[in-house]
């Protein structure tokens, strides 16, 4: 399968995995209640339903892995006209994925153990570390989206409207680590941009071989 088509499927898979994370989080909180004392309540939820946490973080890590495949597909599509931009977006996507995998490993390895001790201080330290990894991954992902938009506008390999959408999404996403309230807007825009990018890559006509072109010309 061509890398660009694989990237198109990866775009849809990444969004589906992200939406599944949101669904799991919503159902878990609806079942156990939204926390007032965040640290204490989250430890209780973790102790009662560790599988929900593990599934959510594994799906989030999968979403980031799919985003790397998408970045590689965009790199293949636009590298001839924007080599540095496309390399940077692949690097940003890979770095974001590493951060998210690190957070997932920590959650699976230590979260349940700390929650069982009911040590709020240890839990707060632990969540400070994992939150740092989480927001760093998101910030790097924002750079991936922004650089994708810049590359599309530079090369015009895909729709310019898509390029502007990704650029604006990245700009809105970058300060989210400092302003979490911005999270909903770039999240929605990134889903739209991801679907659009996936469709564009899947519909992208693959170049014909020289022999086939000669046969057609005759």
GUDO-288997 format. One record per atom (N, C-alpha, C): z negated, x negated, y. Coordinates in pm, whole numbers, plus 50000, padded with zeros to 5 digits. Layout:
<zz:Z; xx:X; yy:Y>
...
% end
This chain:
<zz:50000; xx:49915; yy:49880>
<zz:50000; xx:50000; yy:50000>
<zz:50000; xx:49912; yy:50125>
<zz:50084; xx:49948; yy:50222>
<zz:50093; xx:49871; yy:50344>
<zz:49960; xx:49874; yy:50418>
<zz:49928; xx:49763; yy:50485>
<zz:49799; xx:49754; yy:50554>
<zz:49786; xx:49859; yy:50664>
<zz:49896; xx:49889; yy:50733>
<zz:49887; xx:49987; yy:50842>
<zz:49855; xx:50126; yy:50788>
<zz:49914; xx:50162; yy:50676>
<zz:49880; xx:50291; yy:50615>
<zz:49737; xx:50291; yy:50565>
<zz:49695; xx:50180; yy:50506>
<zz:49557; xx:50168; yy:50461>
<zz:49462; xx:50183; yy:50579>
<zz:49500; xx:50125; yy:50694>
<zz:49420; xx:50140; yy:50815>
<zz:49412; xx:50284; yy:50861>
<zz:49522; xx:50358; yy:50845>
<zz:49521; xx:50499; yy:50880>
<zz:49422; xx:50578; yy:50796>
<zz:49423; xx:50553; yy:50665>
<zz:49327; xx:50620; yy:50577>
<zz:49185; xx:50575; yy:50608>
<zz:49168; xx:50446; yy:50641>
<zz:49035; xx:50394; yy:50674>
<zz:48979; xx:50460; yy:50799>
<zz:49066; xx:50492; yy:50895>
<zz:49020; xx:50560; yy:51017>
<zz:48959; xx:50695; yy:50983>
<zz:49025; xx:50771; yy:50896>
<zz:48972; xx:50901; yy:50855>
<zz:48844; xx:50884; yy:50773>
<zz:48843; xx:50784; yy:50683>
<zz:48725; xx:50761; yy:50600>
<zz:48605; xx:50722; yy:50684>
<zz:48627; xx:50641; yy:50788>
<zz:48519; xx:50598; yy:50875>
<zz:48457; xx:50717; yy:50947>
<zz:48540; xx:50806; yy:50997>
<zz:48491; xx:50924; yy:51068>
<zz:48418; xx:51017; yy:50972>
<zz:48473; xx:51037; yy:50852>
<zz:48408; xx:51123; yy:50752>
<zz:48270; xx:51069; yy:50715>
<zz:48261; xx:50936; yy:50697>
<zz:48132; xx:50875; yy:50663>
<zz:48032; xx:50894; yy:50778>
<zz:48079; xx:50878; yy:50901>
<zz:47992; xx:50895; yy:51018>
<zz:47943; xx:51040; yy:51028>
<zz:48032; xx:51135; yy:51007>
<zz:47994; xx:51276; yy:51014>
<zz:47896; xx:51311; yy:50901>
<zz:47914; xx:51248; yy:50785>
<zz:47820; xx:51270; yy:50675>
<zz:47681; xx:51219; yy:50710>
<zz:47675; xx:51107; yy:50782>
<zz:47546; xx:51055; yy:50828>
<zz:47477; xx:51155; yy:50921>
<zz:47554; xx:51210; yy:51015>
<zz:47498; xx:51309; yy:51106>
<zz:47449; xx:51433; yy:51030>
<zz:47524; xx:51475; yy:50930>
<zz:47485; xx:51592; yy:50851>
<zz:47355; xx:51566; yy:50775>
<zz:47346; xx:51449; yy:50711>
<zz:47225; xx:51415; yy:50637>
<zz:47104; xx:51408; yy:50730>
<zz:47122; xx:51346; yy:50847>
<zz:47012; xx:51334; yy:50943>
<zz:46967; xx:51472; yy:50990>
<zz:47062; xx:51558; yy:51021>
<zz:47029; xx:51692; yy:51070>
<zz:46957; xx:51774; yy:50964>
<zz:47007; xx:51771; yy:50841>
<zz:46945; xx:51849; yy:50733>
<zz:46805; xx:51796; yy:50702>
<zz:46788; xx:51663; yy:50706>
<zz:46656; xx:51605; yy:50679>
<zz:46555; xx:51645; yy:50785>
<zz:46594; xx:51636; yy:50911>
<zz:46502; xx:51672; yy:51019>
<zz:46475; xx:51822; yy:51023>
<zz:46576; xx:51901; yy:50990>
<zz:46555; xx:52046; yy:50984>
<zz:46455; xx:52082; yy:50875>
<zz:46460; xx:52007; yy:50764>
<zz:46370; xx:52036; yy:50652>
<zz:46227; xx:51991; yy:50679>
<zz:46212; xx:51872; yy:50734>
<zz:46079; xx:51815; yy:50753>
<zz:46024; xx:51837; yy:50894>
<zz:46110; xx:51881; yy:50986>
<zz:46064; xx:51901; yy:51122>
<zz:46093; xx:51781; yy:51210>
<zz:46120; xx:51806; yy:51336>
<zz:46148; xx:51698; yy:51430>
<zz:46018; xx:51633; yy:51474>
<zz:46013; xx:51500; yy:51475>
<zz:45886; xx:51430; yy:51499>
<zz:45838; xx:51438; yy:51644>
<zz:45708; xx:51468; yy:51658>
<zz:45643; xx:51457; yy:51790>
<zz:45589; xx:51316; yy:51806>
<zz:45502; xx:51276; yy:51711>
<zz:45460; xx:51136; yy:51703>
<zz:45566; xx:51066; yy:51619>
<zz:45662; xx:51004; yy:51684>
<zz:45781; xx:50955; yy:51616>
<zz:45750; xx:50860; yy:51501>
<zz:45667; xx:50759; yy:51525>
<zz:45640; xx:50659; yy:51422>
<zz:45572; xx:50720; yy:51301>
<zz:45467; xx:50798; yy:51324>
<zz:45392; xx:50857; yy:51213>
<zz:45477; xx:50955; yy:51135>
<zz:45547; xx:51042; yy:51205>
<zz:45628; xx:51144; yy:51137>
<zz:45743; xx:51081; yy:51059>
<zz:45806; xx:50980; yy:51117>
<zz:45918; xx:50916; yy:51048>
<zz:45871; xx:50844; yy:50922>
<zz:45750; xx:50788; yy:50924>
<zz:45695; xx:50727; yy:50803>
<zz:45673; xx:50832; yy:50696>
<zz:45625; xx:50951; yy:50737>
<zz:45603; xx:51059; yy:50642>
<zz:45735; xx:51105; yy:50580>
<zz:45838; xx:51118; yy:50664>
<zz:45968; xx:51160; yy:50614>
<zz:46025; xx:51054; yy:50520>
<zz:46009; xx:50928; yy:50556>
<zz:46060; xx:50819; yy:50473>
<zz:45992; xx:50818; yy:50336>
<zz:45860; xx:50843; yy:50335>
<zz:45787; xx:50846; yy:50209>
<zz:45828; xx:50965; yy:50123>
<zz:45856; xx:51078; yy:50189>
<zz:45890; xx:51201; yy:50115>
<zz:46034; xx:51203; yy:50067>
<zz:46125; xx:51148; yy:50146>
<zz:46269; xx:51156; yy:50111>
<zz:46339; xx:51023; yy:50138>
<zz:46302; xx:50917; yy:50065>
<zz:46368; xx:50787; yy:50089>
<zz:46517; xx:50791; yy:50058>
<zz:46556; xx:50875; yy:49960>
<zz:46697; xx:50883; yy:49923>
<zz:46786; xx:50926; yy:50037>
<zz:46735; xx:51017; yy:50122>
<zz:46812; xx:51061; yy:50239>
<zz:46837; xx:50945; yy:50334>
<zz:46734; xx:50863; yy:50355>
<zz:46748; xx:50747; yy:50442>
<zz:46850; xx:50650; yy:50384>
<zz:46836; xx:50619; yy:50256>
<zz:46925; xx:50522; yy:50193>
<zz:47070; xx:50570; yy:50199>
<zz:47091; xx:50698; yy:50166>
<zz:47228; xx:50752; yy:50169>
<zz:47287; xx:50744; yy:50309>
<zz:47206; xx:50779; yy:50409>
<zz:47254; xx:50776; yy:50547>
<zz:47295; xx:50637; yy:50591>
<zz:47211; xx:50538; yy:50560>
<zz:47241; xx:50402; yy:50604>
<zz:47355; xx:50341; yy:50523>
<zz:47366; xx:50374; yy:50396>
<zz:47479; xx:50324; yy:50316>
<zz:47611; xx:50383; yy:50368>
<zz:47609; xx:50510; yy:50404>
<zz:47729; xx:50572; yy:50459>
<zz:47764; xx:50512; yy:50595>
<zz:47663; xx:50480; yy:50676>
<zz:47690; xx:50418; yy:50804>
<zz:47752; xx:50280; yy:50785>
<zz:47698; xx:50203; yy:50690>
<zz:47756; xx:50072; yy:50660>
<zz:47901; xx:50087; yy:50612>
<zz:47926; xx:50189; yy:50529>
<zz:48062; xx:50214; yy:50482>
<zz:48155; xx:50247; yy:50598>
<zz:48104; xx:50326; yy:50694>
<zz:48184; xx:50361; yy:50811>
<zz:48227; xx:50237; yy:50888>
<zz:48136; xx:50141; yy:50901>
<zz:48169; xx:50017; yy:50971>
<zz:48268; xx:49932; yy:50891>
<zz:48253; xx:49931; yy:50759>
<zz:48348; xx:49855; yy:50676>
<zz:48489; xx:49912; yy:50689>
<zz:48498; xx:50044; yy:50691>
<zz:48629; xx:50107; yy:50711>
<zz:48686; xx:50071; yy:50849>
<zz:48598; xx:50056; yy:50948>
<zz:48645; xx:50022; yy:51082>
<zz:48705; xx:49881; yy:51086>
<zz:48655; xx:49792; yy:51001>
<zz:48714; xx:49657; yy:50992>
<zz:48856; xx:49666; yy:50937>
<zz:48876; xx:49749; yy:50835>
<zz:49010; xx:49768; yy:50779>
<zz:49104; xx:49823; yy:50885>
<zz:49054; xx:49919; yy:50964>
<zz:49133; xx:49974; yy:51073>
<zz:49167; xx:49866; yy:51175>
<zz:49070; xx:49782; yy:51208>
<zz:49095; xx:49674; yy:51304>
<zz:49200; xx:49577; yy:51252>
<zz:49195; xx:49547; yy:51122>
<zz:49296; xx:49458; yy:51063>
<zz:49435; xx:49522; yy:51069>
<zz:49441; xx:49653; yy:51049>
<zz:49569; xx:49722; yy:51057>
<zz:49625; xx:49718; yy:51199>
<zz:49538; xx:49738; yy:51297>
<zz:49582; xx:49730; yy:51437>
<zz:49625; xx:49587; yy:51471>
<zz:49554; xx:49491; yy:51416>
<zz:49591; xx:49350; yy:51438>
<zz:49731; xx:49323; yy:51384>
<zz:49758; xx:49371; yy:51263>
<zz:49892; xx:49352; yy:51205>
<zz:49999; xx:49420; yy:51291>
<zz:49966; xx:49537; yy:51342>
<zz:50064; xx:49615; yy:51419>
<zz:50096; xx:49551; yy:51553>
<zz:49996; xx:49487; yy:51617>
<zz:50015; xx:49443; yy:51756>
<zz:50000; xx:49293; yy:51778>
<zz:49979; xx:49216; yy:51672>
<zz:49947; xx:49074; yy:51691>
<zz:50061; xx:48996; yy:51757>
<zz:50185; xx:49037; yy:51736>
<zz:50296; xx:48961; yy:51793>
<zz:50299; xx:48970; yy:51945>
<zz:50254; xx:49084; yy:52001>
<zz:50257; xx:49103; yy:52145>
<zz:50123; xx:49080; yy:52213>
<zz:50014; xx:49091; yy:52136>
<zz:49880; xx:49071; yy:52194>
<zz:49792; xx:48997; yy:52093>
<zz:49824; xx:48871; yy:52064>
<zz:49751; xx:48799; yy:51958>
<zz:49603; xx:48781; yy:51986>
<zz:49569; xx:48747; yy:52111>
<zz:49429; xx:48720; yy:52142>
<zz:49345; xx:48847; yy:52145>
<zz:49398; xx:48953; yy:52202>
<zz:49326; xx:49080; yy:52206>
<zz:49300; xx:49133; yy:52065>
<zz:49401; xx:49126; yy:51980>
<zz:49385; xx:49180; yy:51845>
<zz:49290; xx:49094; yy:51761>
<zz:49291; xx:48964; yy:51784>
<zz:49195; xx:48878; yy:51713>
<zz:49054; xx:48909; yy:51757>
<zz:49036; xx:48929; yy:51886>
<zz:48903; xx:48961; yy:51937>
<zz:48852; xx:49094; yy:51882>
<zz:48939; xx:49193; yy:51872>
<zz:48893; xx:49323; yy:51821>
<zz:48854; xx:49313; yy:51673>
<zz:48925; xx:49231; yy:51596>
<zz:48888; xx:49210; yy:51456>
<zz:48753; xx:49139; yy:51447>
<zz:48733; xx:49038; yy:51532>
<zz:48606; xx:48965; yy:51533>
<zz:48491; xx:49059; yy:51570>
<zz:48513; xx:49143; yy:51672>
<zz:48409; xx:49237; yy:51715>
<zz:48377; xx:49337; yy:51604>
<zz:48480; xx:49388; yy:51537>
<zz:48459; xx:49484; yy:51428>
<zz:48382; xx:49419; yy:51313>
<zz:48419; xx:49295; yy:51280>
<zz:48350; xx:49225; yy:51170>
<zz:48204; xx:49196; yy:51206>
<zz:48179; xx:49154; yy:51331>
<zz:48042; xx:49126; yy:51373>
<zz:47957; xx:49253; yy:51372>
<zz:48016; xx:49364; yy:51417>
<zz:47944; xx:49492; yy:51415>
<zz:47909; xx:49532; yy:51272>
<zz:48001; xx:49511; yy:51181>
<zz:47977; xx:49545; yy:51041>
<zz:47865; xx:49461; yy:50981>
<zz:47863; xx:49333; yy:51014>
<zz:47757; xx:49245; yy:50965>
<zz:47621; xx:49293; yy:51013>
<zz:47612; xx:49331; yy:51140>
<zz:47486; xx:49382; yy:51195>
<zz:47442; xx:49510; yy:51124>
<zz:47537; xx:49600; yy:51100>
<zz:47503; xx:49726; yy:51036>
<zz:47461; xx:49705; yy:50890>
<zz:47528; xx:49614; yy:50821>
<zz:47490; xx:49583; yy:50683>
<zz:47350; xx:49522; yy:50680>
<zz:47321; xx:49434; yy:50778>
<zz:47188; xx:49374; yy:50784>
<zz:47080; xx:49480; yy:50804>
<zz:47107; xx:49577; yy:50892>
<zz:47012; xx:49686; yy:50913>
<zz:46994; xx:49767; yy:50784>
<zz:47104; xx:49796; yy:50716>
<zz:47097; xx:49875; yy:50592>
<zz:47017; xx:49803; yy:50485>
<zz:47038; xx:49672; yy:50471>
<zz:46964; xx:49594; yy:50372>
<zz:46814; xx:49598; yy:50404>
<zz:46779; xx:49582; yy:50530>
<zz:46637; xx:49586; yy:50569>
<zz:46574; xx:49722; yy:50538>
<zz:46647; xx:49829; yy:50571>
<zz:46596; xx:49963; yy:50546>
<zz:46572; xx:49985; yy:50397>
<zz:46670; xx:49951; yy:50316>
<zz:46658; xx:49974; yy:50172>
<zz:46551; xx:49884; yy:50110>
<zz:46540; xx:49762; yy:50160>
<zz:46447; xx:49664; yy:50101>
<zz:46303; xx:49687; yy:50143>
<zz:46279; xx:49729; yy:50269>
<zz:46142; xx:49727; yy:50320>
<zz:46089; xx:49860; yy:50372>
<zz:46174; xx:49952; yy:50413>
<zz:46126; xx:50071; yy:50484>
<zz:46028; xx:50152; yy:50400>
<zz:46062; xx:50180; yy:50275>
<zz:45974; xx:50262; yy:50191>
<zz:45840; xx:50194; yy:50167>
<zz:45843; xx:50061; yy:50148>
<zz:45719; xx:49987; yy:50124>
<zz:45625; xx:49996; yy:50244>
<zz:45680; xx:49977; yy:50364>
<zz:45598; xx:49984; yy:50484>
<zz:45549; xx:50127; yy:50507>
<zz:45634; xx:50225; yy:50481>
<zz:45595; xx:50365; yy:50500>
<zz:45479; xx:50404; yy:50410>
<zz:45478; xx:50351; yy:50288>
<zz:45371; xx:50385; yy:50194>
<zz:45236; xx:50330; yy:50239>
<zz:45236; xx:50221; yy:50314>
<zz:45110; xx:50164; yy:50362>
<zz:45051; xx:50244; yy:50478>
<zz:45134; xx:50328; yy:50541>
<zz:45092; xx:50407; yy:50657>
<zz:45038; xx:50319; yy:50770>
<zz:45094; xx:50198; yy:50777>
<zz:45057; xx:50105; yy:50885>
<zz:45153; xx:50128; yy:51002>
<zz:45105; xx:50200; yy:51104>
<zz:45191; xx:50237; yy:51216>
<zz:45238; xx:50115; yy:51293>
<zz:45150; xx:50016; yy:51309>
<zz:45188; xx:49895; yy:51383>
<zz:45302; xx:49821; yy:51313>
<zz:45289; xx:49807; yy:51181>
<zz:45395; xx:49739; yy:51105>
<zz:45524; xx:49819; yy:51112>
<zz:45513; xx:49952; yy:51106>
<zz:45632; xx:50036; yy:51113>
<zz:45702; xx:50022; yy:51248>
<zz:45624; xx:50016; yy:51356>
<zz:45683; xx:50002; yy:51489>
<zz:45755; xx:49869; yy:51504>
<zz:45695; xx:49763; yy:51449>
<zz:45761; xx:49632; yy:51453>
<zz:45890; xx:49636; yy:51373>
<zz:45883; xx:49697; yy:51255>
<zz:45999; xx:49707; yy:51168>
<zz:46112; xx:49785; yy:51234>
<zz:46079; xx:49900; yy:51292>
<zz:46183; xx:49982; yy:51357>
<zz:46236; xx:49915; yy:51483>
<zz:46155; xx:49832; yy:51549>
<zz:46205; xx:49758; yy:51665>
<zz:46316; xx:49661; yy:51621>
<zz:46297; xx:49599; yy:51505>
<zz:46399; xx:49507; yy:51452>
<zz:46525; xx:49582; yy:51411>
<zz:46506; xx:49690; yy:51333>
<zz:46623; xx:49764; yy:51284>
<zz:46695; xx:49835; yy:51399>
<zz:46621; xx:49884; yy:51498>
<zz:46686; xx:49945; yy:51614>
<zz:46769; xx:49843; yy:51690>
<zz:46717; xx:49721; yy:51699>
<zz:46792; xx:49615; yy:51766>
<zz:46923; xx:49587; yy:51696>
<zz:46919; xx:49580; yy:51563>
<zz:47042; xx:49560; yy:51486>
<zz:47137; xx:49678; yy:51503>
<zz:47079; xx:49799; yy:51502>
<zz:47161; xx:49920; yy:51514>
<zz:47237; xx:49926; yy:51646>
<zz:47164; xx:49902; yy:51756>
<zz:47229; xx:49911; yy:51887>
<zz:47322; xx:49793; yy:51911>
<zz:47292; xx:49677; yy:51853>
<zz:47385; xx:49564; yy:51863>
<zz:47515; xx:49595; yy:51790>
<zz:47504; xx:49656; yy:51671>
<zz:47623; xx:49696; yy:51597>
<zz:47706; xx:49796; yy:51677>
<zz:47638; xx:49894; yy:51737>
<zz:47708; xx:49992; yy:51818>
<zz:47775; xx:49930; yy:51939>
<zz:47706; xx:49835; yy:52003>
<zz:47762; xx:49769; yy:52121>
<zz:47888; xx:49690; yy:52084>
<zz:47882; xx:49620; yy:51972>
<zz:48000; xx:49547; yy:51926>
<zz:48113; xx:49641; yy:51888>
<zz:48078; xx:49756; yy:51830>
<zz:48180; xx:49855; yy:51797>
<zz:48246; xx:49908; yy:51924>
<zz:48166; xx:49923; yy:52030>
<zz:48222; xx:49966; yy:52158>
<zz:48325; xx:49865; yy:52208>
<zz:48296; xx:49736; yy:52192>
<zz:48393; xx:49633; yy:52230>
<zz:48520; xx:49644; yy:52145>
<zz:48503; xx:49677; yy:52017>
<zz:48620; xx:49695; yy:51930>
<zz:48710; xx:49807; yy:51982>
<zz:48648; xx:49919; yy:52019>
<zz:48724; xx:50033; yy:52070>
<zz:48791; xx:49997; yy:52203>
<zz:48715; xx:49933; yy:52290>
<zz:48770; xx:49896; yy:52421>
<zz:48888; xx:49799; yy:52406>
<zz:48872; xx:49698; yy:52321>
<zz:48980; xx:49601; yy:52300>
<zz:49101; xx:49664; yy:52234>
<zz:49076; xx:49763; yy:52146>
<zz:49189; xx:49835; yy:52085>
<zz:49269; xx:49908; yy:52192>
<zz:49197; xx:49972; yy:52285>
<zz:49266; xx:50040; yy:52395>
<zz:49345; xx:49943; yy:52481>
<zz:49285; xx:49828; yy:52512>
<zz:49355; xx:49728; yy:52593>
<zz:49480; xx:49677; yy:52521>
<zz:49469; xx:49653; yy:52390>
<zz:49584; xx:49603; yy:52314>
<zz:49697; xx:49707; yy:52310>
<zz:49660; xx:49834; yy:52292>
<zz:49762; xx:49938; yy:52289>
<zz:49832; xx:49949; yy:52424>
<zz:49755; xx:49943; yy:52532>
<zz:49816; xx:49950; yy:52666>
<zz:49901; xx:49826; yy:52694>
<zz:49859; xx:49713; yy:52640>
<zz:49934; xx:49588; yy:52662>
<zz:50065; xx:49588; yy:52585>
<zz:50065; xx:49638; yy:52462>
<zz:50183; xx:49629; yy:52376>
<zz:50266; xx:49756; yy:52373>
<zz:50201; xx:49868; yy:52406>
<zz:50265; xx:50000; yy:52394>
<zz:50312; xx:50026; yy:52251>
<zz:50241; xx:49969; yy:52155>
<zz:50276; xx:49989; yy:52014>
<zz:50243; xx:50131; yy:51970>
<zz:50142; xx:50192; yy:52033>
<zz:50105; xx:50330; yy:52008>
<zz:50103; xx:50403; yy:52141>
<zz:50066; xx:50529; yy:52138>
<zz:50068; xx:50611; yy:52260>
<zz:49980; xx:50551; yy:52370>
<zz:50034; xx:50549; yy:52493>
<zz:49956; xx:50500; yy:52606>
<zz:49835; xx:50591; yy:52633>
<zz:49851; xx:50721; yy:52607>
<zz:49739; xx:50813; yy:52623>
<zz:49626; xx:50776; yy:52529>
<zz:49661; xx:50741; yy:52404>
<zz:49561; xx:50694; yy:52309>
<zz:49495; xx:50567; yy:52359>
<zz:49575; xx:50476; yy:52414>
<zz:49519; xx:50352; yy:52469>
<zz:49417; xx:50379; yy:52578>
<zz:49450; xx:50470; yy:52671>
<zz:49355; xx:50504; yy:52777>
<zz:49231; xx:50572; yy:52723>
<zz:49248; xx:50657; yy:52622>
<zz:49134; xx:50725; yy:52561>
<zz:49038; xx:50625; yy:52499>
<zz:49092; xx:50529; yy:52424>
<zz:49008; xx:50427; yy:52362>
<zz:48942; xx:50338; yy:52466>
<zz:49015; xx:50303; yy:52570>
<zz:48959; xx:50220; yy:52676>
<zz:48842; xx:50290; yy:52744>
<zz:48860; xx:50416; yy:52780>
<zz:48753; xx:50492; yy:52845>
<zz:48634; xx:50510; yy:52751>
<zz:48663; xx:50537; yy:52623>
<zz:48555; xx:50551; yy:52524>
<zz:48472; xx:50425; yy:52515>
<zz:48539; xx:50310; yy:52510>
<zz:48468; xx:50183; yy:52503>
<zz:48382; xx:50158; yy:52625>
<zz:48435; xx:50189; yy:52744>
<zz:48361; xx:50169; yy:52867>
<zz:48235; xx:50256; yy:52870>
<zz:48248; xx:50381; yy:52825>
<zz:48133; xx:50471; yy:52822>
<zz:48032; xx:50432; yy:52715>
<zz:48082; xx:50372; yy:52608>
<zz:47997; xx:50335; yy:52494>
<zz:47917; xx:50208; yy:52521>
<zz:47971; xx:50115; yy:52596>
<zz:47907; xx:49985; yy:52614>
<zz:47762; xx:49993; yy:52664>
<zz:47731; xx:50077; yy:52763>
<zz:47593; xx:50081; yy:52812>
<zz:47499; xx:50170; yy:52731>
<zz:47544; xx:50221; yy:52617>
<zz:47462; xx:50315; yy:52540>
<zz:47330; xx:50254; yy:52495>
<zz:47326; xx:50122; yy:52468>
<zz:47201; xx:50060; yy:52423>
<zz:47092; xx:50070; yy:52529>
<zz:47134; xx:50078; yy:52657>
<zz:47038; xx:50093; yy:52765>
<zz:47021; xx:50238; yy:52808>
<zz:47125; xx:50319; yy:52785>
<zz:47121; xx:50462; yy:52823>
<zz:47159; xx:50544; yy:52699>
<zz:47063; xx:50568; yy:52607>
<zz:47095; xx:50639; yy:52482>
<zz:47152; xx:50779; yy:52505>
<zz:47123; xx:50839; yy:52622>
<zz:47172; xx:50974; yy:52651>
<zz:47324; xx:50980; yy:52655>
<zz:47389; xx:50866; yy:52672>
<zz:47536; xx:50862; yy:52674>
<zz:47596; xx:50873; yy:52535>
<zz:47512; xx:50870; yy:52432>
<zz:47561; xx:50861; yy:52295>
<zz:47656; xx:50970; yy:52254>
<zz:47631; xx:51094; yy:52295>
<zz:47712; xx:51206; yy:52248>
<zz:47856; xx:51197; yy:52298>
<zz:47875; xx:51160; yy:52424>
<zz:48009; xx:51159; yy:52482>
<zz:48100; xx:51057; yy:52413>
<zz:48062; xx:50928; yy:52407>
<zz:48150; xx:50832; yy:52339>
<zz:48163; xx:50861; yy:52190>
<zz:48060; xx:50922; yy:52128>
<zz:48069; xx:50955; yy:51986>
<zz:48181; xx:51056; yy:51962>
<zz:48185; xx:51159; yy:52045>
<zz:48290; xx:51261; yy:52032>
<zz:48427; xx:51202; yy:52062>
<zz:48434; xx:51123; yy:52169>
<zz:48562; xx:51063; yy:52206>
<zz:48612; xx:50965; yy:52099>
<zz:48518; xx:50890; yy:52040>
<zz:48559; xx:50794; yy:51937>
<zz:48611; xx:50865; yy:51812>
<zz:48553; xx:50981; yy:51780>
<zz:48604; xx:51060; yy:51666>
<zz:48747; xx:51107; yy:51693>
<zz:48769; xx:51156; yy:51815>
<zz:48905; xx:51200; yy:51853>
<zz:49001; xx:51081; yy:51848>
<zz:48958; xx:50969; yy:51907>
<zz:49043; xx:50850; yy:51907>
<zz:49070; xx:50797; yy:51768>
<zz:48968; xx:50803; yy:51680>
<zz:48986; xx:50756; yy:51543>
<zz:49086; xx:50841; yy:51466>
<zz:49074; xx:50974; yy:51480>
<zz:49169; xx:51064; yy:51413>
<zz:49310; xx:51040; yy:51465>
<zz:49322; xx:51027; yy:51596>
<zz:49453; xx:51004; yy:51658>
<zz:49513; xx:50872; yy:51609>
<zz:49431; xx:50767; yy:51606>
<zz:49479; xx:50637; yy:51560>
<zz:49521; xx:50642; yy:51414>
<zz:49441; xx:50711; yy:51332>
<zz:49475; xx:50723; yy:51190>
<zz:49607; xx:50794; yy:51169>
<zz:49629; xx:50904; yy:51242>
<zz:49755; xx:50977; yy:51231>
<zz:49872; xx:50889; yy:51276>
<zz:49852; xx:50817; yy:51387>
<zz:49959; xx:50731; yy:51440>
<zz:49997; xx:50621; yy:51340>
<zz:49897; xx:50563; yy:51274>
<zz:49926; xx:50457; yy:51177>
<zz:49993; xx:50512; yy:51052>
<zz:49951; xx:50629; yy:51009>
<zz:50011; xx:50688; yy:50889>
<zz:50154; xx:50733; yy:50914>
<zz:50182; xx:50776; yy:51037>
<zz:50317; xx:50823; yy:51070>
<zz:50407; xx:50709; yy:51115>
<zz:50349; xx:50590; yy:51135>
<zz:50427; xx:50477; yy:51182>
<zz:50532; xx:50437; yy:51080>
<zz:50658; xx:50433; yy:51120>
<zz:50765; xx:50394; yy:51030>
<zz:50757; xx:50246; yy:51001>
<zz:50763; xx:50213; yy:50875>
<zz:50761; xx:50073; yy:50836>
<zz:50898; xx:50009; yy:50858>
<zz:50903; xx:49883; yy:50903>
<zz:51033; xx:49818; yy:50927>
<zz:51114; xx:49804; yy:50798>
<zz:51243; xx:49829; yy:50809>
<zz:51331; xx:49816; yy:50694>
<zz:51365; xx:49669; yy:50670>
<zz:51394; xx:49639; yy:50548>
<zz:51437; xx:49503; yy:50516>
<zz:51576; xx:49481; yy:50573>
<zz:51612; xx:49356; yy:50589>
<zz:51743; xx:49322; yy:50645>
<zz:51855; xx:49375; yy:50555>
<zz:51833; xx:49369; yy:50422>
<zz:51936; xx:49417; yy:50331>
<zz:51958; xx:49567; yy:50345>
<zz:51850; xx:49640; yy:50357>
<zz:51860; xx:49785; yy:50370>
<zz:51927; xx:49824; yy:50500>
<zz:51893; xx:49749; yy:50607>
<zz:51953; xx:49775; yy:50736>
<zz:52104; xx:49753; yy:50732>
<zz:52146; xx:49647; yy:50659>
<zz:52288; xx:49619; yy:50646>
<zz:52359; xx:49732; yy:50570>
<zz:52291; xx:49781; yy:50464>
<zz:52349; xx:49888; yy:50385>
<zz:52363; xx:50015; yy:50468>
<zz:52264; xx:50043; yy:50549>
<zz:52269; xx:50163; yy:50634>
<zz:52377; xx:50150; yy:50738>
<zz:52393; xx:50030; yy:50795>
<zz:52492; xx:50010; yy:50901>
<zz:52634; xx:50027; yy:50848>
<zz:52654; xx:50001; yy:50720>
<zz:52788; xx:50018; yy:50661>
<zz:52818; xx:50168; yy:50638>
% end
